[in-house]
Amino acid sequence: MILENRIIVITGAGRGMGRGIAEACADRGAAVLVCDVDLDAVRETAQIISDTGQRALACSLDVTQRDQIEGAIARAVETFGRVDGWVNNAGVVKMDSALDTSIQDSDWQFRVNVSGLFLCCQLAAKQMRETGGGAIVNIASNAGKVGYNNMAAYNASKAAVINLTRSLSNEWAEYNINVNAVCPGGVNTPMLLSVAEFYASRFGGDPHEMVKTFKPKQLAHRIEPIQVGRVVAFLLSDDAYIIRGQSINIDGGDTPY
């Protein structure tokens, strides 16, 4: 129960990794405010957690809208009293070759994955500063270190998250705010299926069969969202006090640095 009595906000928690992170945090004692642009989906996440006896509240949130982020923070404070941890999981990807990617698609990925994340970090940190500190975990990707084909804008956006995490950790240590990131690889989520669907549309094949092959070489199966969630939960806890500004690979050993 390393997060007992902690209040954690998770963005993009309607499905996939966000839901797994929320479940892992709740399992370790946290009350969670789960947020997503898809309110129905995030209500389902909250219900799943509530059914286990833990506290969960759903909230509609578009991370590109400052007023909605402020509203989510206000709701967390009003309901639970404060914000102890914030997980920036909301993210988007638009597959295309680097030659064909439109500037509109590139801008969209940066607006959500970088600008929206940065704004969430800023506003969450201002709230945490008032109550003595907290922890922020950004969901980056091993794509930000490796760089995969047909994902140039996404790769670059996640590289920006890695660098941003380091910068915020340095600046906000004086406020007792710990900032880290994780870099997942192929996690069994709807987003990973969308990648398979892109390749199937280009080269043929069944995306549902193809996605089964998207697993780390050293593991016998794909990484599940709850496994990512357990690492994130640790980074939100006091046990991770000496881990700062890091972007930790959680990809089954695929990325060597």
C-alpha positions as CSV (number, residue, x, y, z in Angstrom):
1,M,0.0,0.0,0.0
2,I,2.8,2.4,-1.0
3,L,0.2,5.0,-2.1
4,E,-2.2,4.7,0.8
5,N,-4.1,8.0,1.3
6,R,-2.5,9.5,-1.8
7,I,-4.5,11.4,-4.4
8,I,-3.5,10.6,-7.9
9,V,-4.8,12.2,-11.2
10,I,-4.3,10.1,-14.4
11,T,-5.0,11.5,-17.9
12,G,-6.0,9.3,-20.8
13,A,-7.4,6.8,-18.3
14,G,-10.4,5.7,-20.4
15,R,-8.6,2.6,-21.7
16,G,-5.2,1.0,-22.3
17,M,-2.2,2.1,-20.3
18,G,-4.2,4.8,-18.5
19,R,-6.7,2.3,-17.2
20,G,-3.9,-0.1,-16.1
21,I,-2.1,2.8,-14.3
22,A,-5.2,3.8,-12.5
23,E,-5.9,0.2,-11.4
24,A,-2.3,-0.2,-10.2
25,C,-2.4,3.1,-8.2
26,A,-5.8,2.2,-6.6
27,D,-4.5,-1.3,-5.8
28,R,-1.7,0.4,-3.8
29,G,-4.1,2.5,-1.8
30,A,-4.5,5.7,-3.8
31,A,-7.7,7.5,-4.5
32,V,-7.7,8.3,-8.2
33,L,-9.3,11.0,-10.4
34,V,-9.3,9.3,-13.8
35,C,-9.6,11.7,-16.8
36,D,-10.2,11.3,-20.5
37,V,-11.8,13.0,-23.5
38,D,-14.1,10.0,-23.7
39,L,-16.2,10.4,-20.6
40,D,-18.1,7.1,-21.0
41,A,-14.8,5.2,-21.2
42,V,-13.3,6.8,-18.2
43,R,-16.6,6.3,-16.2
44,E,-16.1,2.6,-16.9
45,T,-12.5,2.8,-15.6
46,A,-13.8,4.5,-12.4
47,Q,-16.5,1.9,-12.0
48,I,-14.0,-1.0,-12.3
49,I,-11.9,0.6,-9.6
50,S,-14.9,1.4,-7.3
51,D,-16.1,-2.2,-7.6
52,T,-12.8,-3.2,-5.8
53,G,-13.6,-1.0,-2.9
54,Q,-11.2,1.8,-3.8
55,R,-12.0,5.4,-4.4
56,A,-12.3,6.6,-8.0
57,L,-13.9,9.5,-9.7
58,A,-14.3,10.1,-13.5
59,C,-13.6,13.4,-15.2
60,S,-13.9,14.6,-18.8
61,L,-10.6,16.2,-19.8
62,D,-9.0,17.4,-23.0
63,V,-5.3,18.1,-22.1
64,T,-5.0,20.8,-24.7
65,Q,-7.6,23.0,-22.9
66,R,-6.3,24.9,-19.9
67,D,-9.7,25.5,-18.3
68,Q,-10.4,21.7,-18.4
69,I,-7.1,20.9,-16.7
70,E,-7.8,23.6,-14.0
71,G,-11.3,22.1,-13.6
72,A,-9.9,18.6,-13.1
73,I,-7.5,19.9,-10.4
74,A,-10.3,21.8,-8.7
75,R,-12.4,18.7,-8.7
76,A,-9.6,16.6,-7.2
77,V,-9.1,19.2,-4.4
78,E,-12.8,19.6,-3.8
79,T,-13.4,15.9,-3.6
80,F,-10.2,14.5,-2.0
81,G,-8.5,17.6,-0.5
82,R,-5.3,17.9,-2.6
83,V,-3.3,16.4,-5.5
84,D,-0.3,14.2,-4.5
85,G,0.5,12.7,-7.9
86,W,-0.1,13.3,-11.5
87,V,0.3,10.9,-14.4
88,N,0.4,12.3,-17.9
89,N,-0.7,9.4,-20.0
90,A,-2.9,11.1,-22.6
91,G,-1.3,10.8,-26.0
92,V,-2.0,10.3,-29.7
93,V,-0.2,8.8,-32.7
94,K,-0.9,9.2,-36.5
95,M,1.0,6.8,-38.6
96,D,2.5,7.9,-41.9
97,S,5.8,8.0,-43.7
98,A,8.0,11.0,-43.0
99,L,7.6,12.2,-46.6
100,D,3.8,12.1,-46.4
101,T,3.1,13.3,-42.9
102,S,1.1,16.5,-43.0
103,I,2.1,19.5,-40.8
104,Q,-1.4,19.4,-39.4
105,D,-0.9,15.8,-38.2
106,S,2.5,16.6,-36.8
107,D,1.2,19.6,-35.0
108,W,-1.7,17.6,-33.5
109,Q,0.7,15.0,-32.1
110,F,2.9,17.7,-30.6
111,R,-0.1,19.7,-29.3
112,V,-1.4,16.7,-27.3
113,N,1.8,14.8,-26.5
114,V,4.0,17.8,-25.6
115,S,2.1,21.0,-25.2
116,G,-0.8,19.4,-23.4
117,L,1.5,17.4,-21.2
118,F,3.6,20.5,-20.4
119,L,0.5,22.4,-19.4
120,C,-0.7,19.6,-17.2
121,C,2.7,19.5,-15.5
122,Q,2.7,23.3,-14.9
123,L,-0.7,23.4,-13.4
124,A,-0.3,20.3,-11.3
125,A,3.0,21.5,-10.0
126,K,1.5,24.9,-8.9
127,Q,-1.1,23.0,-6.9
128,M,1.5,20.6,-5.4
129,R,3.7,23.5,-4.5
130,E,0.9,24.9,-2.3
131,T,0.6,21.6,-0.4
132,G,4.3,20.7,0.1
133,G,5.1,18.7,-3.0
134,G,4.2,15.6,-4.9
135,A,5.2,13.4,-7.9
136,I,4.7,13.6,-11.6
137,V,5.2,10.7,-14.0
138,N,5.1,11.4,-17.7
139,I,4.4,8.5,-20.1
140,A,7.0,8.9,-22.9
141,S,7.9,5.9,-25.1
142,N,11.0,4.0,-26.3
143,A,10.1,5.6,-29.6
144,G,11.5,8.8,-28.2
145,K,14.9,7.0,-27.9
146,V,14.9,4.6,-30.8
147,G,12.8,6.3,-33.5
148,Y,10.5,4.0,-35.5
149,N,9.6,4.2,-39.2
150,N,6.3,5.9,-40.1
151,M,6.2,7.6,-36.7
152,A,8.5,10.6,-37.2
153,A,6.4,13.2,-35.4
154,Y,5.4,10.8,-32.7
155,N,9.0,9.8,-32.1
156,A,10.0,13.4,-31.9
157,S,7.2,14.3,-29.5
158,K,8.2,11.6,-27.1
159,A,11.8,12.6,-27.3
160,A,10.6,16.1,-26.2
161,V,8.8,14.5,-23.2
162,I,12.1,12.8,-22.2
163,N,14.0,16.1,-22.3
164,L,11.2,18.0,-20.7
165,T,11.1,15.5,-17.8
166,R,14.7,16.2,-17.0
167,S,14.2,19.9,-17.1
168,L,11.2,19.9,-14.8
169,S,12.9,17.6,-12.4
170,N,15.8,20.1,-12.1
171,E,13.6,23.1,-11.7
172,W,11.0,21.7,-9.3
173,A,13.2,19.8,-6.9
174,E,13.2,22.8,-4.6
175,Y,9.4,22.5,-4.2
176,N,9.7,18.8,-3.3
177,I,8.1,17.8,-6.7
178,N,9.7,14.7,-8.1
179,V,9.4,14.3,-11.9
180,N,10.2,11.1,-13.9
181,A,9.0,9.4,-17.1
182,V,8.6,5.9,-18.3
183,C,9.3,4.7,-21.8
184,P,7.1,1.7,-22.6
185,G,7.6,-0.4,-25.7
186,G,4.9,-2.5,-27.3
187,V,2.1,-2.6,-24.7
188,N,-1.1,-4.5,-25.3
189,T,-3.4,-1.5,-25.9
190,P,-5.8,-0.2,-28.6
191,M,-3.0,2.2,-29.7
192,L,-0.7,-0.8,-30.5
193,L,-3.5,-2.3,-32.5
194,S,-3.8,0.9,-34.5
195,V,-0.2,0.5,-35.4
196,A,-0.8,-3.0,-36.6
197,E,-3.8,-1.8,-38.6
198,F,-1.6,0.7,-40.4
199,Y,0.9,-1.9,-41.4
200,A,-1.8,-4.3,-42.4
201,S,-3.3,-1.7,-44.7
202,R,0.0,-1.1,-46.3
203,F,1.4,-4.6,-46.6
204,G,-1.6,-6.9,-46.0
205,G,-2.4,-9.4,-43.3
206,D,-4.6,-9.6,-40.3
207,P,-3.9,-6.8,-37.8
208,H,-5.2,-8.8,-34.9
209,E,-2.7,-11.6,-35.7
210,M,0.1,-9.1,-36.5
211,V,-0.2,-7.3,-33.2
212,K,0.5,-10.5,-31.4
213,T,4.0,-10.4,-32.7
214,F,4.6,-6.9,-31.2
215,K,6.3,-8.2,-28.1
216,P,9.8,-7.7,-26.5
217,K,12.3,-10.2,-27.7
218,Q,13.2,-11.3,-24.2
219,L,9.6,-11.9,-23.1
220,A,7.2,-14.6,-24.0
221,H,4.2,-12.3,-24.2
222,R,3.3,-8.6,-24.8
223,I,3.5,-6.2,-21.9
224,E,0.2,-5.6,-20.3
225,P,-1.1,-2.2,-19.1
226,I,-1.2,-3.2,-15.4
227,Q,2.5,-4.0,-15.6
228,V,3.3,-0.5,-16.8
229,G,1.0,0.7,-14.0
230,R,3.0,-1.0,-11.3
231,V,6.1,0.8,-12.3
232,V,4.3,4.1,-12.5
233,A,2.8,3.5,-9.0
234,F,6.3,2.9,-7.6
235,L,7.6,6.2,-9.1
236,L,4.7,8.1,-7.5
237,S,5.7,6.7,-4.1
238,D,8.2,7.8,-1.5
239,D,10.2,4.7,-2.3
240,A,11.2,6.5,-5.5
241,Y,12.5,9.6,-3.7
242,I,16.0,9.2,-5.0
243,I,15.0,8.5,-8.6
244,R,14.7,11.9,-10.3
245,G,14.5,13.2,-13.9
246,Q,14.8,9.7,-15.3
247,S,13.1,8.2,-18.3
248,I,13.0,4.5,-17.5
249,N,12.6,1.9,-20.2
250,I,9.8,-0.6,-19.5
251,D,10.0,-2.5,-22.8
252,G,11.2,-5.9,-21.8
253,G,14.8,-5.1,-22.5
254,D,14.5,-4.0,-26.1
255,T,16.0,-0.5,-25.7
256,P,19.6,-0.6,-24.4
257,Y,19.9,2.9,-23.0
